[in-house]
Amino acid sequence: MKAGSGNPRDVWVPYLVGGFYLLAGLLCWFFPMVIAHKLVPRTKFDNVLRLPAQQALVVACVVLGLLIIAFKALAPVMGYLSVCALWIGSGQPVSTMDAGRHIDGVIGFAQLALGLFLVVKAQVVARHLLSDPQGHISSRHGTS
């Protein structure tokens, strides 16, 4: 349509689309907090949430491992496996692929292994990170 075609409905289309985007943005902004307040009751500022460091570190290790798997490892691993499948499907041995593709696959599998290690062995990692091999716990907190 030409600009200025005289149809009054055409004037509101950009505003309607912008309004939909604004509504979607507001929904994405407020939705997580609405769900969080339904699951966890609101607290006052003087309330103290006590969470043992060991448990918090275990959760952090699991979340970090899942993030590594999801955002770093899956794409290279799936890309490498799909290229290998195409290569084998065309009748060529995988050993004839470029070295760069193999290196990308090895890096992807190493990231996958790291992510899986953090998820599966989160308690061991947390225990190791919280342990003090020299026994200077009191000096770490500034007391003697």
N, C-alpha and C positions, 0 to 999 in steps of 0.2 A: 504494500500500500504506500501511496505517496504521503509525505508529511503534509498535513493540512487538507486531508481529503474531505473534511467536513463532518465526519462521523464522530459524534460526541463520545461514544464508548471507547474509541481508540485513545483518547486522552488519558483515561484512567488505568489503562493496562500497565504502564510502567509503575504506577503507584501501587497497584494491586500486587504485582510481582515483588516489589520492594517490601510491601506489607507482609507478604508470605515469608520472605527471608527474615524480616524482623521478628515475626511470630516464632519462626523456627529457632532463631537465635535465642530468644527469651526462654523458650521451652528447654533448649539445651543448657541454658544458664541456670535455671531454677529447678529443673527436674532432679538432679542428683541430691540437692539439699533437702528437697521434699521427701524423697525416699529415705535419706539418712535420718531425718527427724522422725520418720515413722518407725524406723528400726531401733534407733537409740534415742532415749528421751533427752530433752534439752537439759543442760546443766547450767548452774550459775558459775560465775567466775571464781568463787571460792571453793568449788568442788575440785578435788584432786583425783586424777586418774592414775592409779598405780598399776604399772605393768612391769613385770620383772624383765631385766635387761636380756636375760637368756632367751625368753620367749619372743621379745621384740626383735632380737637379732636373728632368730630362726625364721620369723616371718619375713624379715628383710632379705634374708638369703634366698628364700623360696621365691619371693617376688622378683628379685634380681635375676635369678635363674630363668624364670618364666619370660621375663623381658628379653633376656639374651636369646632364648630359643625363638621367641616370636618375632623379634625385630632384627636380629643379626644372623641367626643360623638357618631358619627355614628357607628363605629365598635362595641363598647359594646352594644349599643341599638339594632342594627340589630342582633348581636350574641344572645342576650337575647331573642329577639322576635322569632328568628328562632328555638332556643332550646325549647321555649314555644310551638311553633307550632308543632314541632316534638313530644313533650311530650303529647300534647293534641291529636295529630294524632294517637298516640299509645294507646289511651284510658286511660291515667293516668291523674289525676288532677294536676294542676300546683303547688298546695300546697305541693306535695310530692317531689318536686325537692330539690336539696341541697341548703342550706342556702347561700353558696358562690355564686351560680348562681344568686340568688335574690339580693344579695349585689352588684354584678357586674352590674345587671340591674338598680338598684337604682342609683348607681354612674353614669352610662351612661345617665340615664334620668336627673339627676341633672346637668351634664355637658351640655346636650342638652338645659335644661331650662336656664342655665347661658348664653349660646351662643345666644339663641333666645332673652333673655332679653337685651343683649348688642346690638343686631341688631335692635330690635323693639324700644327700649327706648334709643337709642344712644344720642339723643338731651338732654334728661333729665340727663343722666349720665355726658355728657360733661358740661352741665350747673352746675351740682353739683360739679364737679371737679374744675371748674374755679371760683366758688364763694368763697369769703373770709368771713366767718361768723363773724370775729372780725373787719373787715373793715381796716386792716392794709395793704392795697395795696401798698402805697408808701414805707413802710418799707421793703416790700418784695423785691423791686427793688433797695434797697440800698440808697434811697433818703429819706429825712425827711421833 
